Amino acid sequence: MANQADATYRLFVGICGDRPLSDYSRADAMTFRKTAERMPFDYGKAAAYRDLSPAEVIARYEALRKRFPVAT
C-alpha cells in the first residue's frame, strides 16, 4: 500500500509540481485527475515509459494509439 501512495505522490508532483501543500488549489486537483485519466494503465511498469515525465508518457501513449487503434 505504501508503494502505491509513493507512486501516486510522484505522479502528482510530476503533474502539478513540488510546492508547499498550502499552495495547491482545486484547479491543481482537477489538473491531476484529468491528466492521470489520460495515462496508460501500465505507465508505472512499462519500460517504454521509464524516465519520462507524465506529459511525455501521455504523448507517447497517444502516438501509439493513433498508430495502433483499439477496436471497440
Secondary structure by P-SEA (a helix, b strand, c coil): caaaaaaaaaaaaaaccccccccccaaaaaaaaaaaaacccccccccccccccaaaaaaaaaaaaaaccccc
